[in-house]
Amino acid sequence: MGRVTRTITGKVLITGPSGSGKSTLSHFFRERGENAVDGDEVRGLNRCVDLDGRPCRITKDQWRRAEDWQHFWDGPTLERFLARNRNVLLFGASDNMFDLAHLFDRRIFLRASWSVLRTRLSHPNRGNDWGSEPGQREWVRTRAREWPIKARKAGFEFVDATLPPARIFRQICNTRDHIRRGRASGERLPVPA
């Protein structure tokens, strides 16, 4: 096997709502020699907090309904992870990711309509069951409506999450020439209602 040359430099956040393809893309990038990490695999990064921001444990019923708690990334854990990884693509999302976005050299948002996300969340071959419950789907729908607005304000690059993984890989690896801030593949996608 030939030597793999990495094309991504710096610390890159690739995010989007559940169903936008983050896990699929992290595997795709990793298979091509990139230091791609699924945020769910970073020890100590993910935590649940109550609506006042205090750490909490959630019940199975709260998990199904997706209410009374938020998913946060631990800032110091993220800083340590990024300090150990000079060139890394972190795939993931959290309710406080926009507060931590300054830690990354590039920030990319995977954009998809609510109908695409809903279809992906209910697909029988989906790798995890998040989004299978009505309360979880509403959680995703709310973030699919709010997060693109926050991402645009924070200067994220937008990529059309409905493109094949190989095309997304090329867009992200081929610098910003193919990705325009606030735009995906040259066209605006509607914000889900």
N, CA, C and O of each residue as an XYZ file, in Angstrom:
772
protein
N       0.846     -1.180      0.000
C       0.000      0.000      0.000
C       0.884      1.234      0.000
O       1.883      1.285      0.718
N       0.522      2.233     -0.804
C       1.315      3.450     -0.906
C       1.153      4.332      0.310
O       0.251      4.143      1.127
N       2.041      5.296      0.413
C       2.002      6.237      1.530
C       0.780      7.151      1.404
O       0.483      7.648      0.317
N       0.084      7.367      2.502
C      -1.080      8.242      2.511
C      -0.620      9.657      2.839
O       0.097      9.876      3.815
N      -1.034     10.599      2.026
C      -0.697     11.992      2.267
C      -1.934     12.698      2.799
O      -2.977     12.723      2.145
N      -1.814     13.261      3.967
C      -2.944     13.995      4.528
C      -3.054     15.348      3.841
O      -2.054     15.995      3.530
N      -4.295     15.757      3.614
C      -4.529     17.023      2.927
C      -5.108     18.094      3.838
O      -5.169     19.262      3.455
N      -5.530     17.718      5.023
C      -6.134     18.673      5.950
C      -5.073     19.116      6.954
O      -4.377     18.292      7.548
N      -4.964     20.409      7.131
C      -4.070     20.933      8.159
C      -4.882     21.789      9.125
O      -5.886     22.395      8.752
N      -4.434     21.823     10.346
C      -5.110     22.610     11.359
C      -6.195     21.831     12.070
O      -6.376     20.631     11.862
N      -6.905     22.548     12.908
C      -7.979     21.970     13.716
C      -9.306     22.355     13.067
O      -9.648     23.534     12.976
N     -10.048     21.340     12.615
C     -11.263     21.571     11.841
C     -12.454     20.946     12.565
O     -12.430     19.766     12.913
N     -13.487     21.741     12.786
C     -14.746     21.250     13.332
C     -15.702     21.039     12.172
O     -15.927     21.946     11.371
N     -16.268     19.833     12.085
C     -17.304     19.551     11.093
C     -18.540     19.141     11.872
O     -18.547     18.128     12.570
N     -19.586     19.947     11.740
C     -20.764     19.775     12.569
C     -22.035     19.889     11.749
O     -22.001     20.218     10.563
N     -23.126     19.620     12.382
C     -24.452     19.714     11.782
C     -25.410     18.964     12.692
O     -24.983     18.289     13.628
N     -26.694     19.081     12.420
C     -27.657     18.383     13.270
C     -27.586     16.869     13.087
O     -26.974     16.381     12.138
N     -28.206     16.142     13.987
C     -28.283     14.690     13.873
C     -28.884     14.334     12.523
O     -29.880     14.922     12.100
N     -28.274     13.367     11.851
C     -28.743     12.954     10.537
C     -28.044     13.660      9.390
O     -28.326     13.371      8.227
N     -27.136     14.582      9.696
C     -26.445     15.310      8.623
C     -25.266     14.536      8.053
O     -24.698     14.942      7.039
N     -24.887     13.429      8.684
C     -23.836     12.579      8.131
C     -22.486     12.673      8.805
O     -21.486     12.238      8.234
N     -22.428     13.227     10.001
C     -21.141     13.411     10.677
C     -20.407     12.089     10.896
O     -19.220     11.990     10.586
N     -21.080     11.089     11.416
C     -20.424      9.801     11.687
C     -19.986      9.123     10.392
O     -18.873      8.604     10.304
N     -20.853      9.127      9.400
C     -20.507      8.533      8.099
C     -19.277      9.216      7.518
O     -18.360      8.553      7.034
N     -19.263     10.533      7.567
C     -18.129     11.275      7.007
C     -16.852     11.073      7.812
O     -15.764     11.018      7.238
N     -16.966     10.961      9.133
C     -15.735     10.753      9.916
C     -15.084      9.435      9.519
O     -13.858      9.361      9.427
N     -15.869      8.403      9.284
C     -15.321      7.117      8.823
C     -14.725      7.263      7.424
O     -13.647      6.736      7.147
N     -15.420      7.971      6.555
C     -14.958      8.170      5.181
C     -13.599      8.890      5.164
O     -12.681      8.477      4.455
N     -13.483      9.953      5.940
C     -12.230     10.713      5.998
C     -11.110      9.861      6.596
O      -9.978      9.878      6.113
N     -11.441      9.116      7.652
C     -10.435      8.268      8.303
C      -9.913      7.205      7.334
O      -8.714      6.926      7.303
N     -10.802      6.619      6.553
C     -10.392      5.607      5.567
C      -9.445      6.178      4.517
O      -8.719      5.432      3.859
N      -9.454      7.482      4.362
C      -8.589      8.138      3.385
C      -7.357      8.766      4.023
O      -6.692      9.602      3.412
N      -7.058      8.365      5.240
C      -5.817      8.764      5.881
C      -5.862     10.033      6.695
O      -4.833     10.468      7.214
N      -7.018     10.632      6.821
C      -7.125     11.860      7.612
C      -7.276     11.513      9.089
O      -7.804     10.457      9.437
N      -6.810     12.408      9.949
C      -6.991     12.252     11.392
C      -8.392     12.753     11.731
O      -8.565     13.849     12.263
N      -9.393     11.920     11.409
C     -10.798     12.257     11.612
C     -11.300     11.552     12.862
O     -11.125     10.343     13.015
N     -11.924     12.313     13.757
C     -12.360     11.774     15.039
C     -13.832     12.107     15.240
O     -14.247     13.253     15.065
N     -14.614     11.105     15.606
C     -16.009     11.307     15.974
C     -16.020     11.828     17.410
O     -15.449     11.199     18.301
N     -16.662     12.965     17.640
C     -16.695     13.562     18.969
C     -17.239     12.642     20.042
O     -16.895     12.790     21.215
N     -18.086     11.690     19.662
C     -18.619     10.739     20.639
C     -17.532      9.813     21.171
O     -17.718      9.173     22.206
N     -16.398      9.734     20.475
C     -15.309      8.833     20.866
C     -14.236      9.514     21.720
O     -13.296      8.855     22.166
N     -14.365     10.820     21.951
C     -13.374     11.548     22.744
C     -13.752     11.425     24.222
O     -14.767     11.957     24.670
N     -12.925     10.724     24.948
C     -13.199     10.453     26.364
C     -13.319     11.755     27.169
O     -12.434     12.610     27.131
N     -14.432     11.879     27.896
C     -14.653     13.021     28.772
C     -15.177     14.273     28.092
O     -15.426     15.277     28.759
N     -15.350     14.233     26.774
C     -15.798     15.427     26.063
C     -17.285     15.688     26.268
O     -17.686     16.830     26.494
N     -18.092     14.663     26.192
C     -19.548     14.812     26.201
C     -20.115     14.705     27.610
O     -19.707     13.861     28.408
N     -21.063     15.584     27.886
C     -21.721     15.520     29.186
C     -23.126     16.087     29.071
O     -23.425     16.876     28.174
N     -23.963     15.680     29.977
C     -25.326     16.188     30.046
C     -25.384     17.243     31.136
O     -24.806     17.083     32.211
N     -26.086     18.314     30.841
C     -26.285     19.369     31.837
C     -27.766     19.692     31.882
O     -28.487     19.520     30.899
N     -28.213     20.168     33.054
C     -29.607     20.578     33.134
C     -29.759     21.938     32.453
O     -28.782     22.494     31.950
N     -30.957     22.463     32.437
C     -31.205     23.711     31.718
C     -30.511     24.913     32.351
O     -30.456     25.983     31.745
N     -29.977     24.747     33.569
C     -29.191     25.802     34.207
C     -27.694     25.600     34.011
O     -26.887     26.371     34.529
N     -27.319     24.547     33.251
C     -25.909     24.296     32.960
C     -25.173     23.445     33.979
O     -23.955     23.293     33.893
N     -25.899     22.885     34.949
C     -25.271     22.021     35.962
C     -25.227     20.582     35.463
O     -26.190     20.112     34.856
N     -24.115     19.868     35.710
C     -24.039     18.454     35.303
C     -25.204     17.665     35.889
O     -25.617     17.899     37.025
N     -25.725     16.735     35.108
C     -26.850     15.940     35.584
C     -26.817     14.543     34.963
O     -26.164     14.308     33.946
N     -27.518     13.654     35.586
C     -27.750     12.326     35.017
C     -29.178     12.332     34.492
O     -30.084     12.887     35.113
N     -29.360     11.708     33.343
C     -30.709     11.694     32.778
C     -31.254     10.268     32.782
O     -30.517      9.289     32.664
N     -32.569     10.196     32.924
C     -33.238      8.898     32.902
C     -33.482      8.483     31.457
O     -33.355      9.294     30.539
N     -33.830      7.218     31.264
C     -34.172      6.741     29.912
C     -35.348      7.521     29.353
O     -35.391      7.820     28.160
N     -36.304      7.853     30.215
C     -37.469      8.604     29.751
C     -37.068     10.007     29.299
O     -37.546     10.485     28.271
N     -36.185     10.675     30.065
C     -35.694     11.992     29.649
C     -34.927     11.887     28.332
O     -35.038     12.766     27.477
N     -34.149     10.813     28.168
C     -33.387     10.594     26.928
C     -34.349     10.472     25.741
O     -34.092     11.027     24.672
N     -35.443      9.754     25.930
C     -36.418      9.574     24.849
C     -37.100     10.888     24.490
O     -37.307     11.191     23.315
N     -37.444     11.662     25.514
C     -38.159     12.915     25.277
C     -37.219     14.042     24.873
O     -37.634     14.990     24.206
N     -35.949     13.941     25.275
C     -34.954     14.979     24.986
C     -35.381     16.337     25.525
O     -35.304     17.350     24.830
N     -35.827     16.340     26.762
C     -36.189     17.605     27.392
C     -35.561     17.664     28.775
O     -35.162     16.639     29.329
N     -35.475     18.856     29.326
C     -34.930     19.101     30.662
C     -33.425     18.894     30.759
O     -32.886     18.851     31.865
N     -32.737     18.764     29.637
C     -31.284     18.605     29.653
C     -30.714     19.069     28.310
O     -31.430     19.204     27.318
N     -29.418     19.303     28.318
C     -28.696     19.699     27.106
C     -27.433     18.857     26.993
O     -26.914     18.344     27.984
N     -26.958     18.731     25.781
C     -25.709     18.017     25.510
C     -24.607     19.061     25.371
O     -24.653     19.896     24.467
N     -23.616     19.019     26.261
C     -22.514     19.987     26.252
C     -21.187     19.280     26.033
O     -21.013     18.114     26.389
N     -20.251     20.019     25.437
C     -18.864     19.579     25.396
C     -18.134     20.235     26.555
O     -18.362     21.407     26.857
N     -17.263     19.486     27.197
C     -16.442     20.012     28.279
C     -15.291     20.807     27.657
O     -14.455     20.243     26.950
N     -15.250     22.107     27.920
C     -14.240     22.986     27.317
C     -12.805     22.574     27.582
O     -12.029     22.461     26.633
N     -12.410     22.342     28.847
C     -11.027     21.934     29.115
C     -10.646     20.611     28.437
O      -9.514     20.454     27.978
N     -11.578     19.673     28.374
C     -11.295     18.405     27.686
C     -11.060     18.661     26.205
O     -10.137     18.097     25.617
N     -11.888     19.507     25.599
C     -11.719     19.833     24.186
C     -10.379     20.532     23.946
O      -9.688     20.224     22.974
N     -10.011     21.462     24.816
C      -8.728     22.159     24.669
C      -7.554     21.194     24.741
O      -6.614     21.304     23.954
N      -7.597     20.251     25.673
C      -6.515     19.248     25.790
C      -6.461     18.360     24.545
O      -5.383     18.061     24.033
N      -7.626     17.947     24.070
C      -7.687     17.112     22.877
C      -7.069     17.844     21.676
O      -6.280     17.264     20.930
N      -7.426     19.094     21.498
C      -6.905     19.862     20.361
C      -5.411     20.150     20.523
O      -4.691     20.212     19.527
N      -4.937     20.327     21.748
C      -3.506     20.552     21.973
C      -2.691     19.311     21.590
O      -1.554     19.431     21.136
N      -3.264     18.141     21.769
C      -2.574     16.884     21.413
C      -2.674     16.556     19.925
O      -1.933     15.703     19.437
N      -3.568     17.211     19.201
C      -3.823     16.910     17.792
C      -3.666     18.177     16.956
O      -4.603     18.964     16.817
N      -2.469     18.362     16.403
C      -2.192     19.572     15.626
C      -3.054     19.647     14.368
O      -3.553     20.716     14.015
N      -3.226     18.520     13.701
C      -4.058     18.440     12.497
C      -5.141     17.405     12.744
O      -4.861     16.208     12.820
N      -6.378     17.869     12.870
C      -7.476     16.957     13.198
C      -8.796     17.499     12.657
O      -9.022     18.709     12.621
N      -9.646     16.593     12.245
C     -11.025     16.920     11.902
C     -11.896     16.314     12.991
O     -11.941     15.094     13.142
N     -12.587     17.152     13.748
C     -13.482     16.672     14.793
C     -14.907     16.759     14.255
O     -15.393     17.838     13.918
N     -15.566     15.605     14.180
C     -16.945     15.520     13.719
C     -17.841     15.385     14.929
O     -17.699     14.432     15.696
N     -18.765     16.318     15.121
C     -19.657     16.229     16.257
C     -20.461     17.503     16.430
O     -20.322     18.461     15.669
N     -21.301     17.488     17.446
C     -22.143     18.641     17.739
C     -22.511     18.629     19.216
O     -22.593     17.577     19.849
N     -22.728     19.812     19.739
C     -23.203     19.951     21.115
C     -23.951     21.269     21.225
O     -23.843     22.136     20.358
N     -24.702     21.404     22.294
C     -25.471     22.635     22.467
C     -24.586     23.850     22.741
O     -25.035     24.985     22.576
N     -23.344     23.634     23.155
C     -22.451     24.773     23.425
C     -21.311     24.878     22.407
O     -20.331     25.579     22.660
N     -21.420     24.200     21.271
C     -20.302     24.195     20.316
C     -19.996     25.579     19.752
O     -18.843     25.858     19.421
N     -20.986     26.443     19.634
C     -20.715     27.771     19.095
C     -19.884     28.606     20.074
O     -19.151     29.503     19.657
N     -19.995     28.316     21.363
C     -19.168     28.986     22.365
C     -17.718     28.507     22.317
O     -16.818     29.201     22.791
N     -17.489     27.316     21.744
C     -16.145     26.729     21.677
C     -15.546     26.785     20.277
O     -14.422     26.330     20.069
N     -16.272     27.329     19.328
C     -15.844     27.320     17.929
C     -14.525     28.058     17.709
O     -13.793     27.745     16.770
N     -14.214     29.031     18.561
C     -12.975     29.800     18.410
C     -11.720     28.937     18.576
O     -10.625     29.356     18.202
N     -11.876     27.737     19.134
C     -10.734     26.845     19.332
C     -10.290     26.185     18.022
O      -9.227     25.565     17.973
N     -11.087     26.312     16.970
C     -10.815     25.651     15.702
C     -10.331     26.650     14.655
O     -10.722     27.817     14.657
N      -9.460     26.157     13.752
C      -8.978     26.977     12.646
C     -10.032     27.107     11.552
O     -10.138     28.148     10.904
N     -10.807     26.050     11.349
C     -11.900     26.047     10.367
C     -13.121     25.430     11.027
O     -13.020     24.527     11.858
N     -14.277     25.945     10.629
C     -15.540     25.455     11.159
C     -16.473     25.230      9.969
O     -16.747     26.147      9.196
N     -16.954     23.997      9.838
C     -17.771     23.622      8.685
C     -19.102     23.069      9.172
O     -19.153     22.228     10.070
N     -20.177     23.556      8.563
C     -21.527     23.143      8.932
C     -22.127     22.321      7.803
O     -22.188     22.775      6.660
N     -22.573     21.103      8.127
C     -23.237     20.218      7.165
C     -24.722     20.572      7.135
O     -25.441     20.379      8.115
N     -25.160     21.087      6.009
C     -26.517     21.617      5.884
C     -27.414     20.634      5.146
O     -27.056     20.133      4.081
N     -28.589     20.360      5.724
C     -29.598     19.524      5.086
C     -30.975     19.988      5.536
O     -31.139     20.501      6.643
N     -31.953     19.803      4.674
C     -33.324     20.185      5.019
C     -33.875     19.247      6.084
O     -33.358     18.149      6.291
N     -34.929     19.695      6.753
C     -35.561     18.865      7.771
C     -36.075     17.564      7.159
O     -35.978     16.520      7.804
N     -36.614     17.583      5.948
C     -37.131     16.350      5.346
C     -36.014     15.335      5.127
O     -36.228     14.137      5.311
N     -34.828     15.795      4.739
C     -33.681     14.889      4.569
C     -33.270     14.332      5.924
O     -33.050     13.128      6.056
N     -33.165     15.186      6.924
C     -32.760     14.734      8.260
C     -33.758     13.721      8.812
O     -33.365     12.684      9.345
N     -35.040     14.020      8.684
C     -36.084     13.125      9.192
C     -35.997     11.752      8.520
O     -36.121     10.724      9.186
N     -35.787     11.738      7.218
C     -35.654     10.471      6.493
C     -34.435      9.697      6.970
O     -34.508      8.486      7.177
N     -33.318     10.386      7.146
C     -32.097      9.718      7.607
C     -32.241      9.198      9.030
O     -31.754      8.110      9.340
N     -32.899      9.955      9.896
C     -33.065      9.536     11.287
C     -33.913      8.273     11.407
O     -33.747      7.497     12.348
N     -34.805      8.072     10.471
C     -35.683      6.896     10.546
C     -35.183      5.735      9.682
O     -35.855      4.709      9.582
N     -34.017      5.886      9.062
C     -33.491      4.818      8.207
C     -33.141      3.596      9.056
O     -32.508      3.740     10.102
N     -33.544      2.387      8.625
C     -33.295      1.192      9.446
C     -31.808      0.850      9.629
O     -31.457      0.160     10.586
N     -30.943      1.312      8.743
C     -29.508      1.009      8.856
C     -28.724      2.104      9.567
O     -27.494      2.077      9.566
N     -29.409      3.057     10.167
C     -28.717      4.140     10.886
C     -27.875      3.549     12.010
O     -28.304      2.625     12.700
N     -26.698      4.080     12.183
C     -25.737      3.538     13.142
C     -26.102      3.718     14.601
O     -25.606      2.974     15.447
N     -26.954      4.684     14.927
C     -27.393      4.832     16.317
C     -28.878      5.158     16.328
O     -29.454      5.508     15.298
N     -29.490      5.041     17.495
C     -30.938      5.220     17.542
C     -31.371      6.635     17.935
O     -32.563      6.888     18.105
N     -30.416      7.558     18.080
C     -30.794      8.929     18.413
C     -31.643      9.500     17.282
O     -31.261      9.439     16.113
N     -32.778     10.045     17.636
C     -33.690     10.603     16.649
C     -34.842      9.673     16.325
O     -35.707     10.016     15.518
N     -34.867      8.506     16.939
C     -35.942      7.549     16.655
C     -37.213      7.861     17.443
O     -38.300      7.433     17.055
N     -37.089      8.590     18.529
C     -38.232      8.929     19.366
C     -38.776     10.313     18.968
O     -38.005     11.177     18.550
N     -40.103     10.530     19.096
C     -40.685     11.821     18.714
C     -40.033     13.025     19.412
O     -39.788     14.046     18.769
N     -39.752     12.921     20.699
C     -39.118     14.035     21.416
C     -37.725     14.331     20.887
O     -37.324     15.491     20.796
N     -36.995     13.293     20.539
C     -35.655     13.468     19.974
C     -35.739     14.116     18.585
O     -34.929     14.978     18.243
N     -36.731     13.688     17.790
C     -36.886     14.284     16.456
C     -37.208     15.776     16.572
O     -36.724     16.585     15.781
N     -38.015     16.128     17.549
C     -38.329     17.549     17.739
C     -37.076     18.315     18.169
O     -36.860     19.449     17.741
N     -36.258     17.697     19.011
C     -34.972     18.282     19.420
C     -34.117     18.550     18.185
O     -33.545     19.631     18.041
N     -34.033     17.560     17.296
C     -33.236     17.708     16.068
C     -33.832     18.799     15.178
O     -33.110     19.636     14.637
N     -35.147     18.780     15.037
C     -35.795     19.773     14.168
C     -35.530     21.195     14.657
O     -35.254     22.088     13.857
N     -35.612     21.402     15.958
C     -35.343     22.724     16.525
C     -33.909     23.156     16.222
O     -33.681     24.297     15.820
N     -32.953     22.270     16.408
C     -31.552     22.618     16.151
C     -31.279     22.773     14.657
O     -30.442     23.586     14.262
N     -31.973     22.005     13.829
C     -31.816     22.155     12.377
C     -32.321     23.520     11.915
O     -31.897     24.021     10.873
N     -33.211     24.110     12.677
C     -33.720     25.441     12.357
C     -32.817     26.538     12.935
O     -32.585     27.559     12.288
N     -32.304     26.323     14.166
C     -31.538     27.363     14.865
C     -30.050     27.368     14.528
O     -29.454     28.434     14.374
N     -29.447     26.186     14.411
C     -27.995     26.114     14.255
C     -27.459     26.756     12.974
O     -26.398     27.378     13.027
N     -28.139     26.638     11.816
C     -27.576     27.315     10.633
C     -27.477     28.831     10.810
O     -26.554     29.463     10.296
N     -28.417     29.400     11.529
C     -28.385     30.839     11.779
C     -27.169     31.185     12.641
O     -26.443     32.136     12.349
N     -26.954     30.406     13.703
C     -25.792     30.625     14.566
C     -24.492     30.377     13.803
O     -23.515     31.108     13.968
N     -24.492     29.342     12.969
C     -23.286     29.016     12.203
C     -22.941     30.144     11.228
O     -21.773     30.504     11.080
N     -23.940     30.692     10.574
C     -23.701     31.799      9.640
C     -23.133     33.003     10.378
O     -22.176     33.624      9.914
N     -23.721     33.337     11.529
C     -23.239     34.474     12.325
C     -21.809     34.257     12.799
O     -21.046     35.214     12.929
N     -21.438     32.991     13.063
C     -20.097     32.670     13.558
C     -19.091     32.448     12.422
O     -17.935     32.117     12.684
N     -19.513     32.625     11.172
C     -18.591     32.521     10.050
C     -18.254     31.105      9.618
O     -17.212     30.884      9.002
N     -19.107     30.147      9.927
C     -18.880     28.769      9.488
C     -18.975     28.687      7.966
O     -19.690     29.470      7.340
N     -18.266     27.756      7.386
C     -18.426     27.404      5.987
C     -19.579     26.403      5.920
O     -19.748     25.593      6.832
N     -20.362     26.452      4.861
C     -21.482     25.535      4.715
C     -21.206     24.548      3.595
O     -20.694     24.914      2.537
N     -21.553     23.286      3.843
C     -21.435     22.223      2.849
C     -22.782     21.515      2.775
O     -23.408     21.244      3.800
N     -23.217     21.221      1.570
C     -24.466     20.509      1.342
C     -24.305     19.060      1.793
O     -23.568     18.295      1.173
N     -24.992     18.682      2.871
C     -24.861     17.346      3.453
C     -25.503     16.259      2.606
O     -25.351     15.077      2.912
N     -26.215     16.629      1.551
C     -26.831     15.621      0.697
C     -25.893     15.165     -0.420
O     -26.224     14.250     -1.173
N     -24.736     15.793     -0.528
C     -23.765     15.375     -1.542
C     -23.140     14.039     -1.144
O     -23.103     13.698      0.038
N     -22.651     13.283     -2.125
C     -21.953     12.035     -1.782
C     -20.706     12.326     -0.946
O     -20.076     13.370     -1.116
N     -20.345     11.403     -0.037
C     -19.170     11.619      0.818
C     -17.899     11.976      0.039
O     -17.119     12.812      0.496
N     -17.678     11.369     -1.111
C     -16.464     11.660     -1.892
C     -16.437     13.116     -2.334
O     -15.376     13.740     -2.358
N     -17.583     13.652     -2.679
C     -17.627     15.061     -3.112
C     -17.421     16.003     -1.925
O     -16.743     17.023     -2.046
N     -18.005     15.660     -0.789
C     -17.793     16.469      0.419
C     -16.313     16.440      0.790
O     -15.730     17.470      1.129
N     -15.712     15.261      0.725
C     -14.279     15.116      1.012
C     -13.455     16.049      0.107
O     -12.580     16.771      0.586
N     -13.740     16.027     -1.190
C     -12.995     16.890     -2.127
C     -13.210     18.362     -1.810
O     -12.262     19.146     -1.850
N     -14.440     18.747     -1.497
C     -14.715     20.152     -1.195
C     -13.927     20.613      0.023
O     -13.324     21.686      0.011
N     -13.933     19.811      1.058
C     -13.256     20.221      2.283
C     -11.739     20.202      2.109
O     -11.042     21.066      2.642
N     -11.232     19.230      1.372
C      -9.781     19.124      1.167
C      -9.245     20.132      0.163
O      -8.066     20.482      0.213
N     -10.079     20.598     -0.737
C      -9.636     21.522     -1.779
C      -9.804     22.975     -1.364
O     -10.211     23.813     -2.168
N      -9.501     23.261     -0.147
C      -9.540     24.605      0.445
C     -10.903     25.240      0.311
O     -11.900     24.563      0.059
N     -10.937     26.523      0.479
C     -12.202     27.238      0.513
C     -12.701     27.639     -0.865
O     -13.751     28.273     -0.967
N     -11.992     27.293     -1.920
C     -12.428     27.674     -3.256
C     -13.806     27.118     -3.590
O     -14.572     27.748     -4.319
N     -14.122     25.936     -3.056
C     -15.376     25.285     -3.384
C     -16.442     25.477     -2.321
O     -17.580     25.039     -2.494
N     -16.088     26.118     -1.238
C     -17.039     26.295     -0.149
C     -17.132     27.789      0.143
O     -16.126     28.444      0.418
N     -18.320     28.303      0.082
C     -18.514     29.722      0.349
C     -19.201     29.894      1.689
O     -20.103     29.130      2.032
N     -18.782     30.884      2.442
C     -19.415     31.125      3.740
C     -20.905     31.371      3.544
O     -21.322     32.171      2.706
N     -21.697     30.655      4.349
C     -23.138     30.829      4.302
C     -23.795     30.215      3.087
O     -25.005     30.355      2.913
N     -23.026     29.527      2.223
C     -23.562     28.924      1.009
C     -23.101     27.477      0.930
O     -22.062     27.122      1.486
N     -23.847     26.669      0.262
C     -23.472     25.270      0.066
C     -23.518     24.964     -1.421
O     -24.575     25.068     -2.044
N     -22.399     24.592     -1.986
C     -22.336     24.227     -3.396
C     -22.905     25.320     -4.295
O     -23.510     25.039     -5.329
N     -22.703     26.565     -3.887
C     -23.126     27.683     -4.716
C     -24.580     28.043     -4.609
O     -25.013     28.993     -5.261
N     -25.360     27.331     -3.820
C     -26.763     27.692     -3.711
C     -27.210     27.664     -2.269
O     -26.701     26.892     -1.456
N     -28.162     28.512     -1.965
C     -28.688     28.559     -0.607
C     -29.692     27.451     -0.399
O     -30.544     27.197     -1.250
N     -29.585     26.795      0.738
C     -30.580     25.798      1.103
C     -31.558     26.447      2.069
O     -31.159     27.275      2.887
N     -32.828     26.084      1.985
C     -33.793     26.702      2.892
C     -33.567     26.279      4.332
O     -33.147     25.155      4.607
N     -33.852     27.192      5.243
C     -33.795     26.870      6.667
C     -35.061     26.086      6.984
O     -36.160     26.545      6.675
N     -34.926     24.895      7.605
C     -36.122     24.097      7.910
C     -37.095     24.862      8.784
O     -36.692     25.582      9.698
N     -38.379     24.700      8.498
C     -39.420     25.397      9.264
C     -39.808     24.632     10.502
O     -40.671     25.078     11.259
